[in-house]
């Protein structure tokens, strides 16, 4: 049973990502996303669940390597556009299902691999999500979470999350890698591998559904520019490559195993 805060967060996510769906469905499989797929323990016979899948960008990248993918998401618009996009691309082994990450609409031990990407920084209780992912994974199966990571310095991490929330009201908190690993353990999962990489982001293409002149987006731009000229650290390590303003997100991929005892 979801508590009141979780229900309110779910309502906010539905509204926000129904609005963002048209920009997400246009996204392409980028080099960093291909890197993420390379971290996965994929086999051709696998049945895979993509949790908080959005329009199925991640699931669609996985689909050619496995038997089938089920993409579950809370946003009806994301699912509608994702299903249409998959048909256009000829991806026939992906199904789209509405549901929440904290209460997945699937039976225990249903999937060989359960993944989620870019979702944990939108939830109030990451451990609850990881426990649900573990529940629906088969014994011996893998659970993988990929997300932006916060800085190990708590004050820098607080600033990173503050700036993310400035443009995204559904952002809860990016976790530092050490805390993400602890959450996997609390969910009864045994971490087998972890990988991190920096991903350069063009500020003008970040959050493409938000107009460049939006007041909040301009406030984040000012913070990044201030750091470039010796101001307060944002944690995003901004830099200029000619004209564009760029900054870094650190992506972390954690792969864990569901043992019989979990």
C-alpha positions in Angstrom: 0.0 0.0 0.0 1.4 3.4 -1.0 1.5 6.1 1.5 0.1 9.6 0.9 3.5 11.1 -0.1 4.1 8.3 -2.6 0.6 8.8 -4.1 1.3 12.5 -4.5 4.6 11.8 -6.0 3.1 9.4 -8.5 0.4 11.9 -9.5 3.2 14.5 -10.1 5.2 12.0 -12.2 2.2 11.1 -14.3 1.5 14.8 -15.0 5.1 15.7 -15.7 6.0 12.7 -17.9 2.7 12.7 -19.8 3.8 16.2 -20.7 7.4 15.2 -21.6 6.4 12.1 -23.6 6.7 13.7 -27.0 10.3 14.7 -26.5 11.3 11.3 -25.0 9.8 9.3 -27.9 12.1 11.2 -30.3 15.2 10.2 -28.4 17.8 8.0 -30.1 20.0 5.3 -28.8 23.1 7.3 -27.9 26.6 6.1 -27.3 26.3 6.3 -23.5 23.1 4.2 -23.7 24.9 1.6 -25.8 27.5 1.6 -23.1 24.8 0.8 -20.6 23.5 -2.1 -22.6 27.1 -3.5 -22.8 27.1 -3.7 -19.0 24.0 -6.0 -18.9 24.3 -9.8 -18.6 22.2 -10.5 -21.6 21.3 -13.9 -23.1 19.1 -14.6 -26.2 16.5 -16.6 -24.2 16.0 -14.0 -21.5 12.7 -12.5 -20.5 13.5 -8.9 -19.3 11.5 -6.4 -17.3 12.3 -2.7 -17.8 11.0 -0.8 -14.8 9.9 2.9 -15.2 10.6 2.4 -18.9 9.1 5.6 -20.2 8.7 5.2 -24.0 10.9 2.1 -23.9 14.1 3.6 -25.1 16.2 1.4 -22.9 14.0 -1.7 -23.4 14.1 -1.1 -27.2 17.9 -1.1 -27.0 17.9 -4.4 -25.1 15.2 -6.1 -27.2 17.4 -7.3 -30.1 19.6 -9.3 -27.6 16.8 -11.2 -25.7 13.6 -13.2 -26.2 11.3 -10.4 -25.0 11.1 -7.2 -23.0 8.2 -6.0 -20.9 8.3 -2.2 -20.4 6.3 -1.0 -17.3 5.7 2.7 -16.6 3.4 4.9 -14.6 2.7 7.4 -17.5 0.0 6.3 -19.9 1.2 8.8 -22.5 4.8 7.5 -22.4 3.4 4.0 -22.9 1.1 5.0 -25.8 3.9 6.8 -27.7 6.4 4.1 -26.9 4.2 1.4 -28.3 3.7 3.4 -31.4 7.4 4.0 -31.8 8.3 0.4 -31.3 5.9 -0.6 -34.1 7.4 2.0 -36.4 10.9 0.7 -35.7 9.8 -2.9 -36.2 10.6 -4.0 -32.6 8.0 -6.8 -32.1 9.3 -8.4 -28.9 8.5 -5.5 -26.5 5.2 -5.1 -24.6 4.1 -2.0 -22.7 2.3 -2.3 -19.4 1.1 0.4 -17.0 2.2 0.0 -13.4 4.2 1.5 -10.6 7.8 0.6 -9.6 6.9 0.2 -5.9 4.1 -2.3 -6.7 4.9 -4.1 -10.0 1.9 -5.9 -11.5 3.8 -9.2 -12.0 4.1 -12.5 -10.1 7.2 -13.4 -8.1 10.2 -14.8 -10.0 8.8 -13.9 -13.5 11.9 -12.5 -15.2 15.5 -13.4 -15.9 16.7 -9.8 -15.8 15.1 -6.8 -14.2 16.5 -3.4 -15.1 15.7 0.3 -14.5 17.3 3.4 -15.9 17.0 7.0 -14.9 14.2 6.2 -12.4 15.6 6.1 -8.9 16.1 9.8 -8.6 12.4 10.2 -9.1 11.3 7.9 -6.3 10.9 8.5 -2.5 12.1 5.1 -1.5 14.7 3.5 -3.8 15.0 0.5 -1.5 11.3 -0.3 -1.9 11.8 -0.2 -5.7 14.8 -2.5 -5.6 13.0 -4.9 -3.4 10.1 -5.1 -5.9 12.6 -5.6 -8.7 14.2 -8.4 -6.7 10.8 -10.0 -6.0 9.9 -10.4 -9.7 13.4 -11.6 -10.6 14.0 -15.3 -10.9 16.4 -16.9 -8.4 19.9 -16.6 -9.9 18.6 -13.7 -12.0 20.0 -10.2 -12.2 18.8 -6.8 -11.1 20.4 -3.8 -12.7 19.9 -0.1 -11.9 21.4 2.7 -13.9 21.1 6.3 -12.7 22.8 9.6 -12.3 25.2 9.6 -9.4 25.7 12.4 -6.8 29.0 13.5 -5.6 30.5 11.7 -2.6 30.8 15.1 -0.8 27.4 15.6 0.8 27.4 19.4 0.4 28.2 19.1 -3.3 25.6 16.4 -3.7 23.0 18.7 -2.0 23.8 21.4 -4.5 23.5 19.0 -7.4 20.1 17.9 -6.3 19.0 21.4 -5.6 19.8 22.4 -9.2 18.1 19.3 -10.6 15.0 20.0 -8.6 15.0 23.6 -9.9 14.0 22.4 -13.4 12.3 19.1 -12.4 9.8 19.1 -9.6 9.6 15.3 -9.6 13.4 14.9 -8.9 13.9 13.5 -5.4 17.6 12.8 -4.9 20.5 11.4 -6.9 22.4 9.0 -4.7 26.2 8.7 -4.3 27.5 5.3 -5.4 28.2 4.2 -1.9 24.6 4.7 -0.9 23.2 3.0 -4.0 25.3 0.0 -3.2 24.0 0.0 0.3 20.4 0.1 -1.0 21.0 -3.0 -3.1 22.2 -4.8 0.0 19.2 -3.7 2.0 17.0 -5.0 -0.8 18.6 -8.5 -0.4 20.7 -8.4 -3.5 24.3 -9.3 -4.0 26.2 -6.8 -6.0 28.4 -8.4 -8.7 29.6 -5.5 -10.8 29.5 -1.7 -10.9 30.6 0.7 -13.6 30.7 4.5 -13.8 31.3 7.0 -16.5 31.0 10.7 -17.1 28.5 11.8 -19.8 28.9 15.2 -21.3 25.6 17.1 -21.6 24.9 20.1 -23.9 23.0 22.5 -21.6 20.8 23.7 -24.5 19.7 20.1 -25.2 19.2 19.2 -21.5 15.6 19.0 -20.5 14.5 19.7 -24.1 10.8 20.1 -23.1 11.7 23.3 -21.2 12.1 26.5 -23.2 15.7 28.0 -23.2 14.2 31.2 -21.8 12.5 29.5 -18.9 13.4 31.4 -15.7 14.3 28.2 -13.8 16.5 26.9 -16.6 18.2 30.2 -16.8 18.9 30.1 -13.1 20.7 26.7 -13.5 22.7 28.1 -16.5 23.8 31.1 -14.3 25.0 28.7 -11.6 27.1 26.7 -14.1 28.5 29.9 -15.7 29.3 31.3 -12.2 31.3 28.1 -11.5 33.2 28.6 -14.8 34.4 31.9 -13.5 35.4 30.8 -10.1 32.0 30.8 -8.3 30.5 28.1 -6.1 30.9 24.5 -7.1 27.8 22.9 -8.6 29.1 19.3 -8.8 28.4 19.3 -12.6 31.9 20.4 -13.7 30.8 22.8 -16.5 33.0 23.6 -19.4 32.8 25.4 -22.7 33.5 23.7 -26.1 33.5 26.7 -28.4 30.0 28.2 -28.0 28.0 25.5 -26.3 27.9 25.3 -22.5 28.4 21.7 -21.4 28.5 19.9 -18.0 28.9 16.3 -16.8 26.5 13.8 -15.4 28.1 10.8 -13.8 26.2 7.6 -14.7 26.5 4.5 -12.5 25.4 1.0 -13.5 25.1 -1.5 -10.7 24.5 -5.2 -11.5 23.3 -7.5 -8.7 22.2 -11.1 -8.3 19.2 -12.5 -6.6 20.4 -15.5 -4.6 18.1 -18.2 -3.3 18.2 -16.9 0.2 17.0 -13.3 -0.7 
